[in-house]
Every structure is written in C-alpha cells, then in structure tokens.
Amino acid sequence: MGSKLYVGNLSFNTTEAELKDLFSGAGTVTEASLMIDRETGNSRGFAFVTMGSDAEANEAISQFSGKSVGGRNLTVNEARPREEGGGGGRKFGGGGGGGRDGGRRY
C-alpha cells in the first residue's frame, strides 16, 4: 500500500486547500495536487493526495470513499503508478482509412 491516493468525482469548484483540510481529518497531508485542464485552466474533477503514512492513507480511504462532498460522492483509492507510453489524443490528426471506398474492405 502506498500513501498516495487518487481522489475522483470532485466538484469542479474544489480547491487544493479544501482537499488538504478535508483529508487532514485522517492524518498528515504532505501534498494535495488538483489536476487542471491545460487548455481551459479548469479542474478536471480529480486529484492526488499524499498522506504521511500508509496507515493514514488507509484511514483516509475508509473515511472518505463514497462520502458526499460538494454534492458528489468521492472515489478514493490507492493511486496506481502512471503507465508508460500512454497514447495522447488525436487533437490535430485524423484517422486513416480514406480512399474512395470509405476504407471498406471487400
């Protein structure tokens, strides 16, 4: 078990300070990072909270998973390591497959 937690289904109005304050009820919060959309500057609705120990992280999961905060039921669990390679989106690219037959194979 790690001490870094994924916190999902956050209200888009939640701040990092509010997260720290909330999770401090379960122990020492060493970091709270709200994920922000690069293009809009708005919250993406999830964050990562690092607790002082594994025991505090377990306590936070049991206290806050499913708890209603800001009208939304939180999802709280152990953060998984970031996967390598991830494929970025296709912001400026298009799919392939063109041609006169619309990409159909006969």
FIKOLZA-1660 file (N, C-alpha, C; in steps of 0.1 Angstrom, whole numbers, plus 5000, padded with zeros to 4 digits):
% residues 106
   i   px   py   pz ch aa at
   1 5009 4988 5000  A  M  N
   1 5000 5000 5000  A  M CA
   1 5009 5012 5000  A  M  C
   2 5006 5022 4992  A  G  N
   2 5013 5034 4991  A  G CA
   2 5005 5045 4999  A  G  C
   3 5012 5056 5001  A  S  N
   3 5005 5067 5008  A  S CA
   3 4999 5077 4998  A  S  C
   4 5000 5075 4985  A  K  N
   4 4995 5084 4975  A  K CA
   4 4981 5079 4971  A  K  C
   5 4971 5088 4972  A  L  N
   5 4957 5084 4969  A  L CA
   5 4952 5092 4957  A  L  C
   6 4944 5085 4949  A  Y  N
   6 4936 5091 4938  A  Y CA
   6 4923 5095 4945  A  Y  C
   7 4918 5107 4942  A  V  N
   7 4906 5112 4947  A  V CA
   7 4898 5117 4935  A  V  C
   8 4887 5110 4932  A  G  N
   8 4879 5113 4920  A  G CA
   8 4865 5117 4923  A  G  C
   9 4858 5122 4913  A  N  N
   9 4845 5127 4913  A  N CA
   9 4844 5139 4922  A  N  C
  10 4854 5148 4921  A  L  N
  10 4854 5160 4929  A  L CA
  10 4845 5171 4922  A  L  C
  11 4839 5179 4930  A  S  N
  11 4833 5191 4924  A  S CA
  11 4843 5199 4917  A  S  C
  12 4839 5205 4906  A  F  N
  12 4849 5214 4898  A  F CA
  12 4852 5226 4905  A  F  C
  13 4846 5229 4917  A  N  N
  13 4849 5241 4925  A  N CA
  13 4858 5238 4936  A  N  C
  14 4862 5226 4938  A  T  N
  14 4871 5222 4949  A  T CA
  14 4885 5228 4947  A  T  C
  15 4891 5232 4958  A  T  N
  15 4905 5238 4957  A  T CA
  15 4914 5228 4964  A  T  C
  16 4927 5230 4962  A  E  N
  16 4937 5222 4969  A  E CA
  16 4937 5224 4984  A  E  C
  17 4935 5236 4988  A  A  N
  17 4934 5240 5002  A  A CA
  17 4922 5232 5009  A  A  C
  18 4911 5231 5002  A  E  N
  18 4899 5224 5007  A  E CA
  18 4903 5209 5008  A  E  C
  19 4910 5204 4998  A  L  N
  19 4914 5190 4999  A  L CA
  19 4923 5187 5011  A  L  C
  20 4933 5195 5013  A  K  N
  20 4942 5193 5024  A  K CA
  20 4934 5194 5037  A  K  C
  21 4925 5203 5038  A  D  N
  21 4917 5205 5050  A  D CA
  21 4909 5193 5053  A  D  C
  22 4902 5188 5043  A  L  N
  22 4894 5176 5044  A  L CA
  22 4902 5164 5048  A  L  C
  23 4912 5161 5041  A  F  N
  23 4920 5149 5043  A  F CA
  23 4928 5149 5056  A  F  C
  24 4931 5161 5061  A  S  N
  24 4938 5162 5073  A  S CA
  24 4930 5156 5085  A  S  C
  25 4917 5154 5083  A  G  N
  25 4909 5147 5093  A  G CA
  25 4913 5132 5094  A  G  C
  26 4921 5127 5085  A  A  N
  26 4925 5113 5085  A  A CA
  26 4940 5112 5089  A  A  C
  27 4947 5123 5089  A  G  N
  27 4962 5123 5093  A  G CA
  27 4969 5134 5086  A  G  C
  28 4982 5133 5085  A  T  N
  28 4990 5143 5079  A  T CA
  28 4990 5143 5064  A  T  C
  29 4986 5154 5058  A  V  N
  29 4986 5155 5043  A  V CA
  29 4999 5162 5039  A  V  C
  30 5008 5154 5032  A  T  N
  30 5021 5160 5027  A  T CA
  30 5019 5167 5014  A  T  C
  31 5009 5164 5006  A  E  N
  31 5007 5170 4993  A  E CA
  31 4993 5168 4988  A  E  C
  32 4987 5178 4982  A  A  N
  32 4974 5177 4975  A  A CA
  32 4976 5184 4962  A  A  C
  33 4974 5176 4951  A  S  N
  33 4975 5181 4937  A  S CA
  33 4963 5179 4929  A  S  C
  34 4956 5190 4927  A  L  N
  34 4944 5190 4919  A  L CA
  34 4948 5191 4904  A  L  C
  35 4942 5182 4896  A  M  N
  35 4945 5181 4882  A  M CA
  35 4937 5192 4875  A  M  C
  36 4944 5200 4867  A  I  N
  36 4939 5211 4860  A  I CA
  36 4940 5209 4845  A  I  C
  37 4929 5212 4837  A  D  N
  37 4930 5211 4823  A  D CA
  37 4939 5222 4817  A  D  C
  38 4948 5219 4809  A  R  N
  38 4958 5228 4803  A  R CA
  38 4952 5239 4795  A  R  C
  39 4942 5235 4787  A  E  N
  39 4936 5245 4778  A  E CA
  39 4926 5254 4785  A  E  C
  40 4918 5249 4794  A  T  N
  40 4908 5258 4800  A  T CA
  40 4912 5264 4813  A  T  C
  41 4921 5257 4820  A  G  N
  41 4925 5262 4834  A  G CA
  41 4915 5257 4844  A  G  C
  42 4905 5249 4841  A  N  N
  42 4895 5244 4850  A  N CA
  42 4899 5231 4856  A  N  C
  43 4894 5228 4867  A  S  N
  43 4896 5215 4874  A  S CA
  43 4891 5204 4864  A  S  C
  44 4898 5192 4865  A  R  N
  44 4894 5181 4857  A  R CA
  44 4886 5171 4866  A  R  C
  45 4883 5175 4878  A  G  N
  45 4875 5167 4887  A  G CA
  45 4881 5156 4895  A  G  C
  46 4895 5156 4895  A  F  N
  46 4902 5146 4903  A  F CA
  46 4915 5152 4908  A  F  C
  47 4921 5145 4918  A  A  N
  47 4933 5150 4924  A  A CA
  47 4941 5138 4930  A  A  C
  48 4953 5141 4934  A  F  N
  48 4961 5131 4941  A  F CA
  48 4965 5137 4954  A  F  C
  49 4963 5130 4965  A  V  N
  49 4966 5134 4979  A  V CA
  49 4976 5124 4984  A  V  C
  50 4987 5129 4990  A  T  N
  50 4997 5121 4996  A  T CA
  50 4996 5123 5011  A  T  C
  51 4994 5111 5018  A  M  N
  51 4993 5111 5032  A  M CA
  51 5007 5108 5038  A  M  C
  52 5008 5111 5051  A  G  N
  52 5021 5109 5058  A  G CA
  52 5025 5095 5060  A  G  C
  53 5016 5086 5060  A  S  N
  53 5020 5071 5061  A  S CA
  53 5009 5063 5055  A  S  C
  54 5012 5050 5053  A  D  N
  54 5003 5040 5047  A  D CA
  54 4991 5039 5056  A  D  C
  55 4993 5039 5069  A  A  N
  55 4981 5038 5079  A  A CA
  55 4972 5050 5077  A  A  C
  56 4977 5062 5075  A  E  N
  56 4969 5074 5073  A  E CA
  56 4962 5073 5060  A  E  C
  57 4968 5068 5050  A  A  N
  57 4962 5066 5037  A  A CA
  57 4950 5056 5038  A  A  C
  58 4952 5045 5045  A  N  N
  58 4941 5036 5047  A  N CA
  58 4930 5042 5054  A  N  C
  59 4933 5050 5064  A  E  N
  59 4922 5057 5072  A  E CA
  59 4915 5067 5063  A  E  C
  60 4922 5074 5054  A  A  N
  60 4915 5083 5045  A  A CA
  60 4906 5076 5035  A  A  C
  61 4910 5065 5031  A  I  N
  61 4902 5057 5021  A  I CA
  61 4889 5053 5029  A  I  C
  62 4891 5048 5041  A  S  N
  62 4879 5043 5048  A  S CA
  62 4869 5055 5052  A  S  C
  63 4875 5066 5055  A  Q  N
  63 4867 5078 5059  A  Q CA
  63 4860 5085 5047  A  Q  C
  64 4867 5086 5036  A  F  N
  64 4862 5095 5025  A  F CA
  64 4857 5088 5013  A  F  C
  65 4860 5075 5011  A  S  N
  65 4855 5068 4999  A  S CA
  65 4839 5067 5000  A  S  C
  66 4833 5073 4990  A  G  N
  66 4818 5073 4990  A  G CA
  66 4812 5085 4997  A  G  C
  67 4820 5093 5004  A  K  N
  67 4815 5104 5012  A  K CA
  67 4810 5115 5002  A  K  C
  68 4799 5121 5006  A  S  N
  68 4794 5132 4997  A  S CA
  68 4801 5145 5001  A  S  C
  69 4808 5151 4992  A  V  N
  69 4815 5164 4993  A  V CA
  69 4811 5173 4982  A  V  C
  70 4805 5184 4984  A  G  N
  70 4801 5193 4974  A  G CA
  70 4790 5187 4965  A  G  C
  71 4782 5179 4971  A  G  N
  71 4771 5173 4963  A  G CA
  71 4775 5161 4955  A  G  C
  72 4788 5156 4956  A  R  N
  72 4793 5145 4948  A  R CA
  72 4799 5135 4957  A  R  C
  73 4797 5122 4954  A  N  N
  73 4802 5111 4962  A  N CA
  73 4817 5108 4957  A  N  C
  74 4826 5110 4966  A  L  N
  74 4840 5108 4963  A  L CA
  74 4844 5094 4960  A  L  C
  75 4854 5092 4951  A  T  N
  75 4860 5080 4949  A  T CA
  75 4874 5082 4954  A  T  C
  76 4878 5073 4964  A  V  N
  76 4892 5074 4970  A  V CA
  76 4898 5060 4970  A  V  C
  77 4909 5059 4964  A  N  N
  77 4917 5047 4964  A  N CA
  77 4932 5049 4962  A  N  C
  78 4939 5038 4964  A  E  N
  78 4954 5040 4962  A  E CA
  78 4957 5044 4948  A  E  C
  79 4966 5053 4946  A  A  N
  79 4969 5058 4932  A  A CA
  79 4978 5047 4926  A  A  C
  80 4975 5044 4914  A  R  N
  80 4983 5034 4906  A  R CA
  80 4995 5042 4899  A  R  C
  81 5006 5035 4897  A  P  N
  81 5017 5041 4890  A  P CA
  81 5013 5045 4876  A  P  C
  82 5018 5056 4871  A  R  N
  82 5015 5060 4858  A  R CA
  82 5020 5050 4847  A  R  C
  83 5012 5047 4838  A  E  N
  83 5016 5037 4828  A  E CA
  83 5025 5044 4817  A  E  C
  84 5035 5036 4813  A  E  N
  84 5044 5042 4803  A  E CA
  84 5037 5042 4789  A  E  C
  85 5041 5052 4781  A  G  N
  85 5037 5052 4768  A  G CA
  85 5024 5058 4765  A  G  C
  86 5015 5059 4773  A  G  N
  86 5001 5063 4770  A  G CA
  86 4999 5070 4757  A  G  C
  87 4989 5069 4751  A  G  N
  87 4988 5075 4738  A  G CA
  87 4982 5088 4738  A  G  C
  88 4987 5098 4735  A  G  N
  88 4980 5111 4735  A  G CA
  88 4967 5111 4726  A  G  C
  89 4959 5121 4728  A  G  N
  89 4947 5121 4720  A  G CA
  89 4951 5125 4705  A  G  C
  90 4941 5126 4697  A  R  N
  90 4943 5130 4683  A  R CA
  90 4937 5144 4681  A  R  C
  91 4943 5153 4687  A  K  N
  91 4938 5167 4686  A  K CA
  91 4938 5172 4672  A  K  C
  92 4950 5170 4665  A  F  N
  92 4951 5176 4652  A  F CA
  92 4952 5166 4641  A  F  C
  93 4951 5153 4645  A  G  N
  93 4953 5143 4635  A  G CA
  93 4939 5138 4631  A  G  C
  94 4939 5131 4621  A  G  N
  94 4926 5124 4617  A  G CA
  94 4929 5110 4617  A  G  C
  95 4919 5102 4616  A  G  N
  95 4921 5088 4615  A  G CA
  95 4925 5085 4600  A  G  C
  96 4929 5073 4598  A  G  N
  96 4933 5069 4584  A  G CA
  96 4921 5064 4577  A  G  C
  97 4924 5055 4568  A  G  N
  97 4913 5048 4562  A  G CA
  97 4906 5054 4550  A  G  C
  98 4910 5066 4545  A  G  N
  98 4903 5073 4535  A  G CA
  98 4902 5065 4522  A  G  C
  99 4901 5071 4511  A  G  N
  99 4900 5064 4499  A  G CA
  99 4886 5064 4494  A  G  C
 100 4884 5061 4481  A  R  N
 100 4871 5062 4475  A  R CA
 100 4861 5052 4481  A  R  C
 101 4866 5041 4486  A  D  N
 101 4856 5031 4491  A  D CA
 101 4853 5033 4506  A  D  C
 102 4858 5045 4511  A  G  N
 102 4855 5048 4525  A  G CA
 102 4862 5039 4535  A  G  C
 103 4872 5032 4531  A  G  N
 103 4880 5024 4540  A  G CA
 103 4874 5010 4541  A  G  C
 104 4864 5007 4533  A  R  N
 104 4858 4993 4534  A  R CA
 104 4867 4983 4527  A  R  C
 105 4867 4971 4532  A  R  N
 105 4875 4960 4526  A  R CA
 105 4864 4951 4520  A  R  C
 106 4867 4946 4508  A  Y  N
 106 4858 4937 4501  A  Y CA
 106 4863 4923 4501  A  Y  C
% end
